[in-house]
Amino acid sequence: MVQRSEEKGFNFPYVRDETQDIAKRYGGICTPHVFAFDEKRMLQYKGRIDDNRNFSLVKSNDLRNALDAMLSGKTPEVQETRPFGCSIKWKH
């Protein structure tokens, strides 16, 4: 992912939760499971990116909607959705 973030020119830092403490604290259950914070670092949205694994069948861009609301100074209408993806492989 570090290499991919560099190749794609991500304009945000890529960080790795080596100890998995952060995922546990926020209740992460799968990847991707997104957490969007406002400028005061208050959690405003958590859940899925959109409502379907198949891009052509997406009907709701949940993360985009939340980010758009936050950028307009509003609270997202939907603040939590059920994420889906690969389960997190917890270290023992």
PDB file as gemmi writes it, atoms N, CA and C in Angstrom:
CRYST1    1.000    1.000    1.000  90.00  90.00  90.00 P 1                      
ATOM      1  N   MET A   1       0.816  -1.193   0.000  1.00  0.00           N  
ATOM      2  CA  MET A   1       0.000   0.000   0.000  1.00  0.00           C  
ATOM      3  C   MET A   1       0.860   1.257   0.000  1.00  0.00           C  
ATOM      4  N   VAL A   2       1.999   1.223   0.657  1.00  0.00           N  
ATOM      5  CA  VAL A   2       2.880   2.396   0.645  1.00  0.00           C  
ATOM      6  C   VAL A   2       3.295   2.700  -0.792  1.00  0.00           C  
ATOM      7  N   GLN A   3       3.694   1.662  -1.519  1.00  0.00           N  
ATOM      8  CA  GLN A   3       4.097   1.849  -2.919  1.00  0.00           C  
ATOM      9  C   GLN A   3       2.912   2.351  -3.747  1.00  0.00           C  
ATOM     10  N   ARG A   4       1.737   1.776  -3.544  1.00  0.00           N  
ATOM     11  CA  ARG A   4       0.544   2.202  -4.298  1.00  0.00           C  
ATOM     12  C   ARG A   4       0.208   3.658  -4.008  1.00  0.00           C  
ATOM     13  N   SER A   5       0.305   4.060  -2.735  1.00  0.00           N  
ATOM     14  CA  SER A   5      -0.021   5.447  -2.386  1.00  0.00           C  
ATOM     15  C   SER A   5       0.939   6.414  -3.077  1.00  0.00           C  
ATOM     16  N   GLU A   6       2.202   6.007  -3.205  1.00  0.00           N  
ATOM     17  CA  GLU A   6       3.184   6.851  -3.888  1.00  0.00           C  
ATOM     18  C   GLU A   6       2.904   6.890  -5.390  1.00  0.00           C  
ATOM     19  N   GLU A   7       2.617   5.722  -5.971  1.00  0.00           N  
ATOM     20  CA  GLU A   7       2.343   5.650  -7.410  1.00  0.00           C  
ATOM     21  C   GLU A   7       1.094   6.448  -7.792  1.00  0.00           C  
ATOM     22  N   LYS A   8       0.078   6.389  -6.958  1.00  0.00           N  
ATOM     23  CA  LYS A   8      -1.194   7.062  -7.247  1.00  0.00           C  
ATOM     24  C   LYS A   8      -1.186   8.525  -6.813  1.00  0.00           C  
ATOM     25  N   GLY A   9      -0.151   8.939  -6.098  1.00  0.00           N  
ATOM     26  CA  GLY A   9      -0.052  10.326  -5.671  1.00  0.00           C  
ATOM     27  C   GLY A   9      -1.128  10.725  -4.668  1.00  0.00           C  
ATOM     28  N   PHE A  10      -1.449   9.819  -3.733  1.00  0.00           N  
ATOM     29  CA  PHE A  10      -2.455  10.136  -2.717  1.00  0.00           C  
ATOM     30  C   PHE A  10      -2.084  11.445  -2.037  1.00  0.00           C  
ATOM     31  N   ASN A  11      -3.076  12.315  -1.816  1.00  0.00           N  
ATOM     32  CA  ASN A  11      -2.811  13.602  -1.175  1.00  0.00           C  
ATOM     33  C   ASN A  11      -3.135  13.555   0.316  1.00  0.00           C  
ATOM     34  N   PHE A  12      -2.972  12.382   0.890  1.00  0.00           N  
ATOM     35  CA  PHE A  12      -3.172  12.183   2.326  1.00  0.00           C  
ATOM     36  C   PHE A  12      -2.145  11.151   2.774  1.00  0.00           C  
ATOM     37  N   PRO A  13      -1.803  11.175   4.046  1.00  0.00           N  
ATOM     38  CA  PRO A  13      -0.786  10.228   4.512  1.00  0.00           C  
ATOM     39  C   PRO A  13      -1.338   8.801   4.570  1.00  0.00           C  
ATOM     40  N   TYR A  14      -0.511   7.853   4.214  1.00  0.00           N  
ATOM     41  CA  TYR A  14      -0.848   6.447   4.384  1.00  0.00           C  
ATOM     42  C   TYR A  14      -0.172   6.012   5.680  1.00  0.00           C  
ATOM     43  N   VAL A  15      -0.963   5.537   6.599  1.00  0.00           N  
ATOM     44  CA  VAL A  15      -0.405   5.082   7.869  1.00  0.00           C  
ATOM     45  C   VAL A  15      -0.802   3.635   8.101  1.00  0.00           C  
ATOM     46  N   ARG A  16       0.007   2.947   8.861  1.00  0.00           N  
ATOM     47  CA  ARG A  16      -0.246   1.541   9.153  1.00  0.00           C  
ATOM     48  C   ARG A  16      -0.396   1.368  10.654  1.00  0.00           C  
ATOM     49  N   ASP A  17      -1.424   0.674  11.039  1.00  0.00           N  
ATOM     50  CA  ASP A  17      -1.728   0.402  12.443  1.00  0.00           C  
ATOM     51  C   ASP A  17      -1.038  -0.906  12.835  1.00  0.00           C  
ATOM     52  N   GLU A  18       0.266  -0.823  12.982  1.00  0.00           N  
ATOM     53  CA  GLU A  18       1.098  -2.011  13.198  1.00  0.00           C  
ATOM     54  C   GLU A  18       0.638  -2.857  14.392  1.00  0.00           C  
ATOM     55  N   THR A  19       0.221  -2.209  15.469  1.00  0.00           N  
ATOM     56  CA  THR A  19      -0.192  -2.944  16.676  1.00  0.00           C  
ATOM     57  C   THR A  19      -1.675  -3.308  16.661  1.00  0.00           C  
ATOM     58  N   GLN A  20      -2.417  -2.752  15.743  1.00  0.00           N  
ATOM     59  CA  GLN A  20      -3.870  -2.925  15.606  1.00  0.00           C  
ATOM     60  C   GLN A  20      -4.656  -2.267  16.745  1.00  0.00           C  
ATOM     61  N   ASP A  21      -4.001  -1.461  17.549  1.00  0.00           N  
ATOM     62  CA  ASP A  21      -4.674  -0.777  18.656  1.00  0.00           C  
ATOM     63  C   ASP A  21      -5.743   0.199  18.163  1.00  0.00           C  
ATOM     64  N   ILE A  22      -5.442   0.935  17.108  1.00  0.00           N  
ATOM     65  CA  ILE A  22      -6.398   1.927  16.599  1.00  0.00           C  
ATOM     66  C   ILE A  22      -7.632   1.231  16.038  1.00  0.00           C  
ATOM     67  N   ALA A  23      -7.434   0.181  15.256  1.00  0.00           N  
ATOM     68  CA  ALA A  23      -8.576  -0.560  14.704  1.00  0.00           C  
ATOM     69  C   ALA A  23      -9.473  -1.077  15.821  1.00  0.00           C  
ATOM     70  N   LYS A  24      -8.870  -1.579  16.873  1.00  0.00           N  
ATOM     71  CA  LYS A  24      -9.651  -2.084  18.013  1.00  0.00           C  
ATOM     72  C   LYS A  24     -10.405  -0.953  18.700  1.00  0.00           C  
ATOM     73  N   ARG A  25      -9.746   0.163  18.913  1.00  0.00           N  
ATOM     74  CA  ARG A  25     -10.393   1.292  19.611  1.00  0.00           C  
ATOM     75  C   ARG A  25     -11.590   1.846  18.849  1.00  0.00           C  
ATOM     76  N   TYR A  26     -11.486   1.896  17.520  1.00  0.00           N  
ATOM     77  CA  TYR A  26     -12.582   2.441  16.715  1.00  0.00           C  
ATOM     78  C   TYR A  26     -13.601   1.385  16.309  1.00  0.00           C  
ATOM     79  N   GLY A  27     -13.320   0.134  16.590  1.00  0.00           N  
ATOM     80  CA  GLY A  27     -14.269  -0.919  16.259  1.00  0.00           C  
ATOM     81  C   GLY A  27     -14.198  -1.376  14.817  1.00  0.00           C  
ATOM     82  N   GLY A  28     -13.017  -1.292  14.221  1.00  0.00           N  
ATOM     83  CA  GLY A  28     -12.859  -1.751  12.842  1.00  0.00           C  
ATOM     84  C   GLY A  28     -13.182  -3.237  12.738  1.00  0.00           C  
ATOM     85  N   ILE A  29     -13.919  -3.606  11.691  1.00  0.00           N  
ATOM     86  CA  ILE A  29     -14.273  -5.018  11.541  1.00  0.00           C  
ATOM     87  C   ILE A  29     -13.813  -5.613  10.214  1.00  0.00           C  
ATOM     88  N   CYS A  30     -13.504  -4.763   9.234  1.00  0.00           N  
ATOM     89  CA  CYS A  30     -13.083  -5.279   7.937  1.00  0.00           C  
ATOM     90  C   CYS A  30     -12.291  -4.192   7.208  1.00  0.00           C  
ATOM     91  N   THR A  31     -11.751  -4.573   6.050  1.00  0.00           N  
ATOM     92  CA  THR A  31     -11.101  -3.583   5.200  1.00  0.00           C  
ATOM     93  C   THR A  31     -11.800  -3.584   3.852  1.00  0.00           C  
ATOM     94  N   PRO A  32     -12.225  -2.444   3.348  1.00  0.00           N  
ATOM     95  CA  PRO A  32     -12.089  -1.143   4.006  1.00  0.00           C  
ATOM     96  C   PRO A  32     -13.208  -0.891   5.016  1.00  0.00           C  
ATOM     97  N   HIS A  33     -12.873  -0.212   6.060  1.00  0.00           N  
ATOM     98  CA  HIS A  33     -13.831   0.303   7.057  1.00  0.00           C  
ATOM     99  C   HIS A  33     -13.349   1.720   7.306  1.00  0.00           C  
ATOM    100  N   VAL A  34     -14.086   2.699   6.811  1.00  0.00           N  
ATOM    101  CA  VAL A  34     -13.608   4.079   6.827  1.00  0.00           C  
ATOM    102  C   VAL A  34     -14.123   4.854   8.031  1.00  0.00           C  
ATOM    103  N   PHE A  35     -13.316   5.797   8.465  1.00  0.00           N  
ATOM    104  CA  PHE A  35     -13.628   6.677   9.587  1.00  0.00           C  
ATOM    105  C   PHE A  35     -13.288   8.093   9.146  1.00  0.00           C  
ATOM    106  N   ALA A  36     -14.281   8.965   9.072  1.00  0.00           N  
ATOM    107  CA  ALA A  36     -14.073  10.339   8.597  1.00  0.00           C  
ATOM    108  C   ALA A  36     -14.236  11.315   9.755  1.00  0.00           C  
ATOM    109  N   PHE A  37     -13.213  12.125   9.964  1.00  0.00           N  
ATOM    110  CA  PHE A  37     -13.178  13.078  11.065  1.00  0.00           C  
ATOM    111  C   PHE A  37     -13.241  14.500  10.534  1.00  0.00           C  
ATOM    112  N   ASP A  38     -13.846  15.383  11.299  1.00  0.00           N  
ATOM    113  CA  ASP A  38     -13.892  16.793  10.905  1.00  0.00           C  
ATOM    114  C   ASP A  38     -12.619  17.503  11.347  1.00  0.00           C  
ATOM    115  N   GLU A  39     -12.572  18.822  11.116  1.00  0.00           N  
ATOM    116  CA  GLU A  39     -11.366  19.591  11.438  1.00  0.00           C  
ATOM    117  C   GLU A  39     -11.053  19.617  12.926  1.00  0.00           C  
ATOM    118  N   LYS A  40     -12.034  19.295  13.767  1.00  0.00           N  
ATOM    119  CA  LYS A  40     -11.809  19.222  15.217  1.00  0.00           C  
ATOM    120  C   LYS A  40     -11.484  17.797  15.660  1.00  0.00           C  
ATOM    121  N   ARG A  41     -11.279  16.924  14.680  1.00  0.00           N  
ATOM    122  CA  ARG A  41     -10.967  15.515  14.905  1.00  0.00           C  
ATOM    123  C   ARG A  41     -12.107  14.767  15.604  1.00  0.00           C  
ATOM    124  N   MET A  42     -13.322  15.209  15.318  1.00  0.00           N  
ATOM    125  CA  MET A  42     -14.510  14.531  15.826  1.00  0.00           C  
ATOM    126  C   MET A  42     -15.005  13.579  14.738  1.00  0.00           C  
ATOM    127  N   LEU A  43     -15.278  12.352  15.122  1.00  0.00           N  
ATOM    128  CA  LEU A  43     -15.758  11.362  14.168  1.00  0.00           C  
ATOM    129  C   LEU A  43     -17.128  11.769  13.638  1.00  0.00           C  
ATOM    130  N   GLN A  44     -17.244  11.890  12.324  1.00  0.00           N  
ATOM    131  CA  GLN A  44     -18.493  12.307  11.694  1.00  0.00           C  
ATOM    132  C   GLN A  44     -19.149  11.194  10.878  1.00  0.00           C  
ATOM    133  N   TYR A  45     -18.347  10.243  10.422  1.00  0.00           N  
ATOM    134  CA  TYR A  45     -18.893   9.142   9.625  1.00  0.00           C  
ATOM    135  C   TYR A  45     -18.015   7.924   9.803  1.00  0.00           C  
ATOM    136  N   LYS A  46     -18.671   6.749   9.906  1.00  0.00           N  
ATOM    137  CA  LYS A  46     -17.922   5.495   9.871  1.00  0.00           C  
ATOM    138  C   LYS A  46     -18.742   4.450   9.139  1.00  0.00           C  
ATOM    139  N   GLY A  47     -18.047   3.616   8.398  1.00  0.00           N  
ATOM    140  CA  GLY A  47     -18.733   2.551   7.674  1.00  0.00           C  
ATOM    141  C   GLY A  47     -18.117   2.253   6.324  1.00  0.00           C  
ATOM    142  N   ARG A  48     -19.001   2.027   5.364  1.00  0.00           N  
ATOM    143  CA  ARG A  48     -18.573   1.617   4.029  1.00  0.00           C  
ATOM    144  C   ARG A  48     -18.280   2.832   3.147  1.00  0.00           C  
ATOM    145  N   ILE A  49     -17.618   2.576   2.033  1.00  0.00           N  
ATOM    146  CA  ILE A  49     -17.349   3.624   1.052  1.00  0.00           C  
ATOM    147  C   ILE A  49     -18.611   3.882   0.231  1.00  0.00           C  
ATOM    148  N   ASP A  50     -19.207   2.823  -0.257  1.00  0.00           N  
ATOM    149  CA  ASP A  50     -20.479   2.924  -0.971  1.00  0.00           C  
ATOM    150  C   ASP A  50     -21.269   1.650  -0.730  1.00  0.00           C  
ATOM    151  N   ASP A  51     -22.401   1.500  -1.381  1.00  0.00           N  
ATOM    152  CA  ASP A  51     -23.331   0.430  -1.030  1.00  0.00           C  
ATOM    153  C   ASP A  51     -23.209  -0.847  -1.853  1.00  0.00           C  
ATOM    154  N   ASN A  52     -22.186  -0.962  -2.695  1.00  0.00           N  
ATOM    155  CA  ASN A  52     -22.061  -2.173  -3.495  1.00  0.00           C  
ATOM    156  C   ASN A  52     -20.620  -2.435  -3.867  1.00  0.00           C  
ATOM    157  N   ARG A  53     -20.233  -3.684  -3.879  1.00  0.00           N  
ATOM    158  CA  ARG A  53     -18.879  -4.062  -4.296  1.00  0.00           C  
ATOM    159  C   ARG A  53     -18.677  -3.829  -5.792  1.00  0.00           C  
ATOM    160  N   ASN A  54     -19.749  -3.959  -6.552  1.00  0.00           N  
ATOM    161  CA  ASN A  54     -19.702  -3.799  -7.998  1.00  0.00           C  
ATOM    162  C   ASN A  54     -19.945  -2.324  -8.322  1.00  0.00           C  
ATOM    163  N   PHE A  55     -18.933  -1.667  -8.855  1.00  0.00           N  
ATOM    164  CA  PHE A  55     -18.995  -0.234  -9.127  1.00  0.00           C  
ATOM    165  C   PHE A  55     -20.216   0.146  -9.964  1.00  0.00           C  
ATOM    166  N   SER A  56     -20.563  -0.684 -10.934  1.00  0.00           N  
ATOM    167  CA  SER A  56     -21.689  -0.345 -11.823  1.00  0.00           C  
ATOM    168  C   SER A  56     -23.044  -0.453 -11.117  1.00  0.00           C  
ATOM    169  N   LEU A  57     -23.097  -1.065  -9.951  1.00  0.00           N  
ATOM    170  CA  LEU A  57     -24.354  -1.226  -9.218  1.00  0.00           C  
ATOM    171  C   LEU A  57     -24.486  -0.286  -8.017  1.00  0.00           C  
ATOM    172  N   VAL A  58     -23.511   0.594  -7.842  1.00  0.00           N  
ATOM    173  CA  VAL A  58     -23.541   1.526  -6.708  1.00  0.00           C  
ATOM    174  C   VAL A  58     -24.705   2.497  -6.857  1.00  0.00           C  
ATOM    175  N   LYS A  59     -25.482   2.596  -5.788  1.00  0.00           N  
ATOM    176  CA  LYS A  59     -26.609   3.538  -5.769  1.00  0.00           C  
ATOM    177  C   LYS A  59     -26.393   4.648  -4.745  1.00  0.00           C  
ATOM    178  N   SER A  60     -25.518   4.386  -3.769  1.00  0.00           N  
ATOM    179  CA  SER A  60     -25.276   5.378  -2.728  1.00  0.00           C  
ATOM    180  C   SER A  60     -23.782   5.493  -2.443  1.00  0.00           C  
ATOM    181  N   ASN A  61     -23.233   6.672  -2.679  1.00  0.00           N  
ATOM    182  CA  ASN A  61     -21.820   6.952  -2.392  1.00  0.00           C  
ATOM    183  C   ASN A  61     -21.728   7.494  -0.965  1.00  0.00           C  
ATOM    184  N   ASP A  62     -21.796   6.594  -0.003  1.00  0.00           N  
ATOM    185  CA  ASP A  62     -21.928   6.970   1.401  1.00  0.00           C  
ATOM    186  C   ASP A  62     -20.787   7.836   1.925  1.00  0.00           C  
ATOM    187  N   LEU A  63     -19.552   7.445   1.655  1.00  0.00           N  
ATOM    188  CA  LEU A  63     -18.416   8.236   2.125  1.00  0.00           C  
ATOM    189  C   LEU A  63     -18.396   9.593   1.427  1.00  0.00           C  
ATOM    190  N   ARG A  64     -18.597   9.611   0.123  1.00  0.00           N  
ATOM    191  CA  ARG A  64     -18.614  10.876  -0.630  1.00  0.00           C  
ATOM    192  C   ARG A  64     -19.686  11.809  -0.077  1.00  0.00           C  
ATOM    193  N   ASN A  65     -20.875  11.276   0.196  1.00  0.00           N  
ATOM    194  CA  ASN A  65     -21.961  12.094   0.738  1.00  0.00           C  
ATOM    195  C   ASN A  65     -21.570  12.690   2.091  1.00  0.00           C  
ATOM    196  N   ALA A  66     -20.946  11.874   2.933  1.00  0.00           N  
ATOM    197  CA  ALA A  66     -20.522  12.356   4.248  1.00  0.00           C  
ATOM    198  C   ALA A  66     -19.456  13.437   4.113  1.00  0.00           C  
ATOM    199  N   LEU A  67     -18.472  13.210   3.248  1.00  0.00           N  
ATOM    200  CA  LEU A  67     -17.404  14.193   3.062  1.00  0.00           C  
ATOM    201  C   LEU A  67     -17.940  15.494   2.467  1.00  0.00           C  
ATOM    202  N   ASP A  68     -18.843  15.387   1.515  1.00  0.00           N  
ATOM    203  CA  ASP A  68     -19.445  16.592   0.923  1.00  0.00           C  
ATOM    204  C   ASP A  68     -20.177  17.404   1.988  1.00  0.00           C  
ATOM    205  N   ALA A  69     -20.929  16.727   2.858  1.00  0.00           N  
ATOM    206  CA  ALA A  69     -21.639  17.422   3.941  1.00  0.00           C  
ATOM    207  C   ALA A  69     -20.635  18.096   4.870  1.00  0.00           C  
ATOM    208  N   MET A  70     -19.592  17.372   5.248  1.00  0.00           N  
ATOM    209  CA  MET A  70     -18.593  17.923   6.157  1.00  0.00           C  
ATOM    210  C   MET A  70     -17.904  19.147   5.542  1.00  0.00           C  
ATOM    211  N   LEU A  71     -17.591  19.070   4.249  1.00  0.00           N  
ATOM    212  CA  LEU A  71     -16.926  20.196   3.586  1.00  0.00           C  
ATOM    213  C   LEU A  71     -17.831  21.415   3.464  1.00  0.00           C  
ATOM    214  N   SER A  72     -19.156  21.198   3.522  1.00  0.00           N  
ATOM    215  CA  SER A  72     -20.096  22.341   3.514  1.00  0.00           C  
ATOM    216  C   SER A  72     -20.452  22.778   4.924  1.00  0.00           C  
ATOM    217  N   GLY A  73     -19.742  22.247   5.928  1.00  0.00           N  
ATOM    218  CA  GLY A  73     -19.987  22.662   7.304  1.00  0.00           C  
ATOM    219  C   GLY A  73     -21.207  22.026   7.947  1.00  0.00           C  
ATOM    220  N   LYS A  74     -21.696  20.941   7.355  1.00  0.00           N  
ATOM    221  CA  LYS A  74     -22.879  20.272   7.884  1.00  0.00           C  
ATOM    222  C   LYS A  74     -22.515  18.918   8.486  1.00  0.00           C  
ATOM    223  N   THR A  75     -23.409  18.410   9.298  1.00  0.00           N  
ATOM    224  CA  THR A  75     -23.269  17.052   9.814  1.00  0.00           C  
ATOM    225  C   THR A  75     -23.811  16.103   8.746  1.00  0.00           C  
ATOM    226  N   PRO A  76     -23.092  15.016   8.453  1.00  0.00           N  
ATOM    227  CA  PRO A  76     -23.603  14.075   7.456  1.00  0.00           C  
ATOM    228  C   PRO A  76     -24.988  13.558   7.838  1.00  0.00           C  
ATOM    229  N   GLU A  77     -25.855  13.457   6.851  1.00  0.00           N  
ATOM    230  CA  GLU A  77     -27.204  12.946   7.088  1.00  0.00           C  
ATOM    231  C   GLU A  77     -27.146  11.513   7.610  1.00  0.00           C  
ATOM    232  N   VAL A  78     -26.285  10.704   7.001  1.00  0.00           N  
ATOM    233  CA  VAL A  78     -26.058   9.328   7.450  1.00  0.00           C  
ATOM    234  C   VAL A  78     -24.667   9.300   8.061  1.00  0.00           C  
ATOM    235  N   GLN A  79     -24.585   8.960   9.341  1.00  0.00           N  
ATOM    236  CA  GLN A  79     -23.297   8.991  10.025  1.00  0.00           C  
ATOM    237  C   GLN A  79     -22.679   7.615  10.224  1.00  0.00           C  
ATOM    238  N   GLU A  80     -23.449   6.565   9.973  1.00  0.00           N  
ATOM    239  CA  GLU A  80     -22.895   5.220  10.128  1.00  0.00           C  
ATOM    240  C   GLU A  80     -23.586   4.264   9.171  1.00  0.00           C  
ATOM    241  N   THR A  81     -22.774   3.441   8.508  1.00  0.00           N  
ATOM    242  CA  THR A  81     -23.281   2.383   7.647  1.00  0.00           C  
ATOM    243  C   THR A  81     -22.530   1.101   7.986  1.00  0.00           C  
ATOM    244  N   ARG A  82     -23.064  -0.005   7.573  1.00  0.00           N  
ATOM    245  CA  ARG A  82     -22.420  -1.301   7.812  1.00  0.00           C  
ATOM    246  C   ARG A  82     -21.358  -1.529   6.741  1.00  0.00           C  
ATOM    247  N   PRO A  83     -20.077  -1.626   7.148  1.00  0.00           N  
ATOM    248  CA  PRO A  83     -19.026  -1.855   6.155  1.00  0.00           C  
ATOM    249  C   PRO A  83     -19.012  -3.305   5.680  1.00  0.00           C  
ATOM    250  N   PHE A  84     -18.415  -3.528   4.529  1.00  0.00           N  
ATOM    251  CA  PHE A  84     -18.212  -4.889   4.031  1.00  0.00           C  
ATOM    252  C   PHE A  84     -16.850  -4.951   3.378  1.00  0.00           C  
ATOM    253  N   GLY A  85     -16.279  -6.121   3.380  1.00  0.00           N  
ATOM    254  CA  GLY A  85     -14.955  -6.323   2.805  1.00  0.00           C  
ATOM    255  C   GLY A  85     -14.313  -7.536   3.428  1.00  0.00           C  
ATOM    256  N   CYS A  86     -13.004  -7.574   3.400  1.00  0.00           N  
ATOM    257  CA  CYS A  86     -12.257  -8.683   3.990  1.00  0.00           C  
ATOM    258  C   CYS A  86     -12.157  -8.464   5.495  1.00  0.00           C  
ATOM    259  N   SER A  87     -12.387  -9.515   6.241  1.00  0.00           N  
ATOM    260  CA  SER A  87     -12.310  -9.385   7.698  1.00  0.00           C  
ATOM    261  C   SER A  87     -10.882  -9.057   8.124  1.00  0.00           C  
ATOM    262  N   ILE A  88     -10.757  -8.353   9.230  1.00  0.00           N  
ATOM    263  CA  ILE A  88      -9.439  -8.030   9.762  1.00  0.00           C  
ATOM    264  C   ILE A  88      -8.849  -9.283  10.397  1.00  0.00           C  
ATOM    265  N   LYS A  89      -7.627  -9.568  10.053  1.00  0.00           N  
ATOM    266  CA  LYS A  89      -6.922 -10.719  10.631  1.00  0.00           C  
ATOM    267  C   LYS A  89      -6.194 -10.214  11.877  1.00  0.00           C  
ATOM    268  N   TRP A  90      -6.756 -10.498  13.034  1.00  0.00           N  
ATOM    269  CA  TRP A  90      -6.217  -9.990  14.297  1.00  0.00           C  
ATOM    270  C   TRP A  90      -4.976 -10.756  14.727  1.00  0.00           C  
ATOM    271  N   LYS A  91      -4.001 -10.013  15.223  1.00  0.00           N  
ATOM    272  CA  LYS A  91      -2.809 -10.621  15.790  1.00  0.00           C  
ATOM    273  C   LYS A  91      -3.172 -11.192  17.149  1.00  0.00           C  
ATOM    274  N   HIS A  92      -2.515 -12.250  17.547  1.00  0.00           N  
ATOM    275  CA  HIS A  92      -2.792 -12.837  18.871  1.00  0.00           C  
ATOM    276  C   HIS A  92      -1.641 -12.585  19.806  1.00  0.00           C  
TER     277      HIS A  92                                                      
END                                                                             
